[in-house]
Amino acid sequence: MTLLWKLLLLQSLMGCLAESSVLQSPVFTKQPGSIVFPVDSQEKNREVVFSCEAQGSPSPLYRWKLNGTAITPKSVSHYSLSGGNLRISNLDKDQDAGTYQCLAFNSFGTIVSREASLTFAYMENFKTHRRSSVSVREGQGVVLLCGPPSHSGEERQAGRWGWVQIRDDTDCQARYKRRQSKELPPLR
């Protein structure tokens, strides 16, 4: 008789679970994207947020990795988690640059997001020396060599560099500008 009660109880429990939700391993609805942060940013609260969302049943929990090593957000850490989103406050170029991945997990499985990088970009000032005069005949073309100053940040992430304006042929001070699109204005 006790076996019959156990089976009846088990069957009703399974019926309740089946009606409330379908059990499912996590599936990403949002994955993190790469971020380029300007080193010379004047922002007071130097922070970035990597977004990560997944659905599943039971609801997934989240962890993050930096360069393959688990990140442990603590109350005194500059890392914090809100849902699946990782907030990094008080950015440190040496400590925080790298490749991040989100892990979403529940009792039915774990999924790992695509890699998202945090890079720090900078651009030094142009050299301020005067150049010698260049003479050309009217209607002829001329090439004025003037390279960009030292900079970092991958072109595909930091934007494309190109000429935007030239004041005169002896000064190439501050003539480069970071652009987020591949469309650059015509030379003037």
Sequence and secondary structure as in RCSB ss.txt:
>XXXX:A:sequence
MTLLWKLLLLQSLMGCLAESSVLQSPVFTKQPGSIVFPVDSQEKNREVVFSCEAQGSPSPLYRWKLNGTAITPKS
VSHYSLSGGNLRISNLDKDQDAGTYQCLAFNSFGTIVSREASLTFAYMENFKTHRRSSVSVREGQGVVLLCGPPS
HSGEERQAGRWGWVQIRDDTDCQARYKRRQSKELPPLR
>XXXX:A:secstr
 HHHHHHHHHHHHHHHHHHH   EEEEEEE    EEEETT   SS  EEE  EEEEES  EEEEEETTEEE   T
TSSEEEETTEEEE S  HHHH EEEEEEEEETTEEEE   EEEEEEEE              TT          S
EES HHHH EEEE   SBTTB TT EEEESSS      
